[in-house]
Amino acid sequence: MRSTSIRTQLLLLVLAMSVPLCALVAAGIYLDMQATIAHTKSSLRTLAYTMIRNTGATVASAHNSLHRLAARPLVKLVDGEHCDPALQDFLTMNPAYANVAYARLDGEVVCSAAPLPNGRGRNIAATPWFQAFLREPRALVGLPHRGLITGKWVSVIGAPIRNEQQEVVGAIYLPLDLSVLDPHIPDAGLPPDSRYGFFAADGTMIWRNLDPEGVIGSKPNAEAARRIVAVRDGEFESLAIDGVVRYFSVVPMPDTGWIAFVGVPASAVYLAAKQRAMLSMLAALTVMGLLAVLAAWLAHRIIRPITQLEQAARRVHDGDFGARAASAGPGEIARVAQAFNGMADHIQASTRQLEAEVAERREMEEQVRQMTFRDALTQLPNRRLLHDRLSRAMAASKRSACYGALMYLDLDHFKPLNDRYGHAVGDLLLVDAARRLLACVREVDTVARIGGDEFVVMVGELGEEATASAAQAEAIAQKIRHALAEPFRLRDQREEGGAPSMLEHVGSVSIGVVMFRDHETQQDELIKQADAAMYQAKAAGGNRVCFFGA
C-alpha cells in the first residue's frame, strides 16, 4: 500500500483539527434546534391551554345559565302558551349566543328567544345533538350545524328540563354563535400565517382564526387536519391545506369532544436557529480555510528538499549506486540526506555480496529439489514423485475413461552380483537398467526407482477397452523384459590403483502388472497389487510378466 505524502498528511491534520470544530458546530446547531423546538412546543401548548381555559369558561358559564333557566317554573312547564320572558332578556344580555330556546322530548321547539321563521314552530328531533341528548339526557356540547331557527353556524350547549318529580320533560339549549367565538388568546406574538382554532372529534372544523365563517362545519381534506384529530394531544409538524408546513400543538378540551390547535409556520420556528447555524458554519469554514493555507505553506517548505532526496533515491533504485543526495533543507531533512548517503554506500557494497549469495542459494535449492523428488543414483523419480504422477494419471484416466498400467519390477540375480563385486558394480548395473527402462517407454510415461533393485513403470492413456489395453501393457512389459535380459557390460575396479576390468552380467527381471481406470483403486492399494503380481512372477521362476488377478 502506497504511503501518503506529507502534503496529504498535512491536509489530514487540518481535517483532524476541523472534525472536532465541525462536531462542536453541529452539536451547537442541533442543541439550538432542540431548544427552539422545545420553546415553540411550550409556547404553543400554553396558547392551546389558554384557548381551552377561555372557551371552557364560556361553555361552563353557559351550562350554569342553562341549569338556572331550567329550574324556572315556566320553563319546567314546557308550554308554548306560557313562555318564560327571561329567555329574551338572557339573549339580549349575551350576544355570543345565537338563541336560547327549549323543546319537548319529541323535538318540537315550544319557546324561543329568537323569532321563529314565518312564525311557525321548528322540530329539532333530527339534529345530532338532540339525538345524543335523548340517548343520555345530560348537559352536552353538540357538533357545528346550521341553526334551524337562526340559520347561523352554531354549536349547541344543551341541558335537561326536569319537572317537580325530577323527570326529564324537555331540553333547554343555547346555540353558541361560532362566527363570534373568540378564545381570547394573545396572538400578537404569533408569526404571520399562524393558525389556531378547534376541531370536533370527527374532523369537523368548529372555528378557526382565519375566515371562520368560510370553514366552520367543513371537514378539510388535509394532512394537518387529519393528524390533529388523530394525535389529539401532542405536537407534530405537517403540511396544511394552504401548502404551508406548520408546527402544531394540539390539546383536547374536556367534556366537549373538541380539540384545540395552534400552528405556526415551520420556517418561522427554525428561522432564527438557521441564521445562527449559518453564522456558526461560516466561522468554522473561515477557520478551516486559514488552517488549509497554513498547511499549504508548511508543505511547500518541507516538500522541496524531500523531493530532491526522493530523486536521488530513485536513481539508486534504478541501479545508479553512485547517486547521492544534497544535504540541504531543514536540519531534520539534512540529517536524513546524510543517512541516505551512508545507506547508499552500504547498498553498493552489499549488492555484490548479495548477488553471489543468491546464486549459491539457487544452486542449493535446485540440489534439494533433486534430492526431494529424484533418486540420487539414477536420477529417476523417487517414491514421492511417483505418487504425485500416479495421482495425476488416475485423474486423467477418470476424465478420458482410458486405462493405465502400473508395472512393479524387481531385477533377478542382482543380490549375488552386488555381494560378489560390491556396491560400485551394482550401482553401475542399476544406472544402466534405468537407461534401458527409459528407452522402452514414451516420454509421457514414468519410470521410478523406489528402492534397491526395484523399479516402477507407469503407462497411461492405453485405451478405453480393457482387453486391448491389457494387450498393450503386456507388449510394453515384454519389451522391458527383453531389454533387461541383454547382457550388461560393467567396469570393475575394486582394487585402488589397479587396472579396471570389464565383466559381463546376464540378468533378468520379474514384472507385476495391474491395470487401473477411474480411481477404482486407491494409490497404495494399486502399488500393493502390482507388488503382489511381481512376487507371483518371482515365485514362478522370474524372468516373466504376471498380471494381478490373472
N, C-alpha and C positions, 0 to 999 in steps of 0.2 A: 504493500500500500504506500503510495507516494505521500511523503510528509508535506504539511502545509508550509507556505512561505511565511517569512517574517511579516510581510505586508498583510497577509491573511490573518496571521496571529494577532497583529495589532488591531485589525478590524474586529476580530473575535473579542479582543479585550474591550473595545468600545461597545460591542454588543453586550458583553457580560456586564459592563457598567450600566448599560442602558436598560437591561432587563429589570433590575430592581427599581430603577426610576419609573419605567413603564408600569411595573406592577403596583408601585405606590400610587401612580396617577390613576390606573384602572381601579384600584381599591377605593381611592377617594371618590372617583366618579360613581362607582357602584354604591358606596355608602351615602353619597349625596342624593342619588336617585332614590334609595330606600328611605332616606329621611324625608325627601319630598313626598313620596307616596304615602308614608305614614302620616305626615302632616295633612296632606289632602284627605286621606281617609278619615282622620279625626275631625277635620273641619266639616267635611260633607256629612258625616254621621251626626255631628252636632246640629247641623241645619235640618237634617231629616227628623231628628228627635224634636227640634223646635216646631217643625210643621205638625208633627203628631200631637205635641202638647197643646199647641194653639187650636188646632182643628178639633182635637179631642175635647177641649174645654167647650167649644161650640156645641158639639154633639151632646156632651154631658148636660150642658145648660138646657138644650132642647128636651132631653129626657126629663129633667126636673120640671120644666114648664108643662110637658105633657101629663106628667103624673098629677100636678096640681089641677090642671084643667079637667083631667079625667075624674077627679074627685068632686067636681062641682055637681050639684043636684040636677040642674037642667041637662048637663051632658050625660049623666047616668040614665036619663030617660030615653036617650037616643030617639028623639021625636022631632020630626021636621017641623011640626007646628009650634014647638017650644024651643027654638034655638037659643043658645046662650049668647047674649050680646058681647060677652068677654072675648069671643073669638075675633071680632072686628077690632076691638081695642088692642088685642095682642099683636095682630098683624100690622097695625099702624105703628106700634112701638118697635117692631122687629122687622125691618125691611130686608134682612138677609134671607127671610123665608118667603117663598112664593105664595103660600097659602097656609091656613090652618083649618082642618075640617075633621068631621068624624062620620063613620058609616056603620050600618048594621052588619051582621055577620054574613048576610047574603051579598055584601059588597055594594049595596045601594047607599050613596052619599046622601045623608039626611040634612046636614048643616055644613056650610062652607063660608069662610070669611070673604073669599073672593067670589064674585058673582058667577053663577053657573051659566055657561054658554047657552044663549037662546032661552034662558030661564028654565031649562029643563034639567032634570037630575042626571047624574052620571053614576055608572056602576063600575067599581074598581075590582070586581071579583077576579078578572083575568090577569091583573098585574102580578108580576113575580113576587113583589114584596108582600102583597096581601095574601097570596097563596102560602108563602112561607109563614106569615102570621097565623093563618088558620091551622097550619100543621103544629105550630108551637106558639101559642098566644103569649108573647112577651115583648119587652122593648127590643127594637131592632133597627138596623140601618139597611135600606134597600139599595139595589143597583141603579145606576142612572137610567132614566127614561123620560120621555116627553109627558109632562103632566096632562091628564085628561081634561082638567078644568082650565089651567093657566096656559097650556101649550109651551111652557118653558122646560128646559132641561133641569130636572130635579133629582135629588136622591132623598127618598122618603125616610123620615125618622118617625117610627110608629110606636104606639103603646096600647095595651088593652084597656077597655072601659068595663068596669065591674059594677053590678048592682049592689043593693044592700046585702044580698046573700053571697056576695063575692063571686057571683057567676059572671063569666065573660059574656057581655051583651053587644059589644061592638069594638071598634078600633078608632082611636084618635090619632091623627098624624100631621106632621109638619113637613111639607116638601121643601127641602133645603135648596134654594136657588143657586145652582152651581155656577152660573155666569158671574155672580158677585162673590163667590167663595174667595176668601183671602186667608192663607195660612199665616200671614204676618211674620215673614222671616226677613232678616236684614240682608237683602240681596245686593246691596250697593258694592260689596267687596267681591262679588262673583264676576268672573271674566265674561266678555261678550259670548253669545251663543250658548250660554248655560241654560239648562232645562231643569225644572222641578215641578212636582205635582203628585197626583195619586192615580193608582190603578186599582181596579177591583180584582179579586182572586181569579176571575175567569178571563182576564186580559182586557176588560173594558176600561177605556180611559174615563176617569171621573173628572179630572181637572188638570190643566197644565198652564203654566205661567204665560206661554206664548199662544195666542189665538185660542183661548179656552172654548169659545162658542163653536169654533170650527172643528174641534177634536173631541168634545165631550160626547160620550156614548159610542165612540168608534173603537174598533179593535185594530190598532196599527199592525200592519204586516211587516215588522222589522225585527231584526235580531235582538236589538236592545230591549224592545218591548217584551219579547218572549223570555229573555233572560231575567228581566225584572220580576216577572211573575214566577219563574222557576226558582230563582235564588231566594226571593222573599226577604232574606236577612243577611246582608253581607256587602261586599264590594267586588266590582269587576270592571273590565274595560271592554267596550263593544261598539259596533258600528250602528249609528242611529239611522232613521229613515231618511234624514236630510243629507246623508253621506258623510257626516262628521263623526269621527271616533271620539267617544267621550268616556270619562272615568265616572262610574256611577257608584253611589252608596244608596242601599235600599233598606228600609226598616218597616216591619208590619205594624199596623195600627190595631191595638187590642179591641176586641168586641165589635169590630166593624167589617172585617174581611178586606179592608183597604190596605194598600201598600204604598208608603211614601217613598219617593225617589228624588235624588238630587244628582244631576250630571253636569260635569264641566268638560270642555274640550281637552283631550289628552295633550294636544300641542301646548295649551296654556299651562298644564300641570308641569310638563317637562321643560318648558322654555327656559326658565332661569337656570335650571340644572344643566341644560345643554350648553348655555352660554358659558357657565363656569367650567364645564368639561372642555369646551373649545379653547378657553384660555389656558387651562392646565396642559392640554395636548400641545398647544403652540409653545409654551415654555419648555416642555420636555423635548420637543423637536429641535428647539434652538440649542439646548444643552447638548443633544446628540450631535448636531451639526458641528458645534465647536470641538467636541471630542474627536469627530472624524477628521477635521482639519489638522488638529494636533497630531493625530496618529499618522496622517499622510506626511507631515513634516518630519517626524521621527523616522518614518520608514525610509525616506529619501536619504537621510544622514547615515543610516545603518546599512541599507541595501547596496549602495555603490561599492564600498570596499569588499563587501561579501560577494558581489558579482564578479569582481576581479579574481577573488580567491576561487570562485566556482570555475572560472575559465581555466585557471591553472590546474585545477583538479581534473577537469575533463581532458586536458592534454595528457596528463599522467594516465588517466583511464584508457585513452586511445593508444597508449604504448609509448608516449614520449616521456620517459622517466627522467629526462633532463630538465623538464619544466619545473619552475619554482615560482612561488607566489611572492609579491612585493609586500614587505612588512609596513603597510600604511593603514590609515584609518584610526578609529578609536583604539585605545590601549588593549581592550579585550580582543578585538579582531586582529590586531597586530600580533598578539601572542599566539592566536590561533594560526596565523600565517607561518610563524616561526616553527610551530609544532608540525604544521603540514610539511614544511620543507624537510624537517628531520624524518618524518614518516616516509617521504618520497625517497630519501637516501636509503632508508632501511628496505623499502619495497624493491628498489633497484638491485640491492644485494641479495634479497631473499628470493627474487623471482627465478634466478638461475638455479639456485639450490632446490627450489620447489619443482621446477621442471624436471630435474634429474630424479627427484624422489617420486614424482608421478609416473615417470616412465618405468622405474623399478617396481612400483606398486602394481601397475598394469600387468607387467610380466608375471609377477607373483600371483595375481588374481587369475590369470589365464592358466597357470600351473595348477592352482587349487581347483579351478573348474574342471580341468582334465582329470585330476585325481578323484573328483567327486563323481563324475559320470563315465569315466573311461577306465578300462583295465590297464594298469601301468605297463604290463609286458607286451600285450598285443595291440593296445590302443583301440580295442573293440569296446562297444558299450558294456557297462557292468550291469549288475542286477537292478540297480536303481533306475538307470536309463531304460533298461528293458521293460520295467513295469510301466514307465511313462508311455513308451511307444506302443506297448501292448494295449494300454487303455485307449489310446487314440485309434489303434487298428480295430478294436472291438466296437468303438463308437462309429467308425466309418462303415464297418460291416453292418451295423444296425441301420444306418441310413440307406446303404446301397443294396442290402439283402444278399450280399455276396459272401461266400465262405472264405475263411482264412485257415491257415495251418500253423501249428506250433510244434517244432521238432526239438527233442531233447537228445543231445549227442554225448556219448562217452567213448573216448579213444581206447580201443582194446590193446592190451600188452604195453601200455605206457609205463606202468609202475616198474616192471623189470628193467626197461631201458633206463629209467631215471635212477634206479638203485645201482645199476652196473656202471653207468657212465657219468652219473652226477647230474645235479640240477642244471648246470650250464647247458649240457646237451639236451636235457629235457625241455629247457626253455626255447632252444633253437627249434625243436620239433613243434612246440606249441605255436610259435610265431609263424612257421611255415604252414601249419594246419589252418591258422586263421586266414592266411593269404589265400589258400585254396578254397576255403569256405566262401570268402567274399567273391571269388571268381565264379562260383556256382549259382549265385542269386542275382536278382536285379538290385539297382541302386536304391529303390524304394523299400526293399526288404531289409530286415535287421538280422545281423549276426552278433551275438553277445557271448562273452565268456563269463560264466557265473561261478567259477572256482575250479582249481586243479586242472584236470583234463576234460572238464565238462563244458559244453557249448550249447547255446540255444539259437535256433534259426526260426525266425517268424516271417511267414509269407502271407500277404494279403491280397484281396481282390481276385480270387481264383475263379469265381463264377457263382451263379445262383442255383445250379443243380448239384445236388450232393454227390452223386456218383462221379460226374465229370470232374468236380473239384477235388475229390479224393484221388482220382487218377492223376491229376496234375501234381498234387502233393507227392504222390508215390514216385512220379518221374523225377521231381527235384531231389527227393531223398536218395533215390538210386544214383543220381548224378553225383551227389555229395559222397555217397559210399564209395563209388568208383574212384573219385578224385583222391580220397584219403587212403585208398588201397595202393596207389602208386608209391614206389619206394621213396623214402626220404634220404637225401644225402646231407649228412651233418658233419660239421668240422669239430673234431675232438682235440682239445688242448688242455689235458688235465694237469700236465707237469709244467711248472713255471720255467720258461726258457727253452723248453723242448719244442721240436718241430711239430706243427699241427698235422693231424692225420684225418683222412676222410673216412667216415663209416656210413654204411647203408643200412637203413632200417625199413622193414616192410611191416606195416601195421594194418589195422582195420578199424572200423567204427560200428558201434551199436546205436541205432536210431529209433527213438519212440516218437510217434506222430499222433496228434489229436487235432480234430477239426473243430472250428468254432464259428458261430454266427449269432448276431443279435443279442449279445450279453446273456446267452443261455446259461453260461457257467461263469463263476467268479474267477478273477485272475489267478489267485493262489491255487484254487481247485484245478484250473486248467493246467498249470505247471505241474501239479502233482500227478495229473492224469498222463501227461507226456512223459514224466519221470517213470511212472509205472510201466508205460509201454516200452520205454528204453530198457528197464530191468527185465522185461519179458524177452526182449531181443537178446540181452546178455545171457539169460537163462537158457535160451535156445542155442547157445554156442557163439554168439556175437556175429559181427560182420553181416548184419541183416537189418531190415526195416520192419517194425511192427506198429500197427495202428491200435490205439486204445479202443478196447471193446470189440476188437476183431476176433 
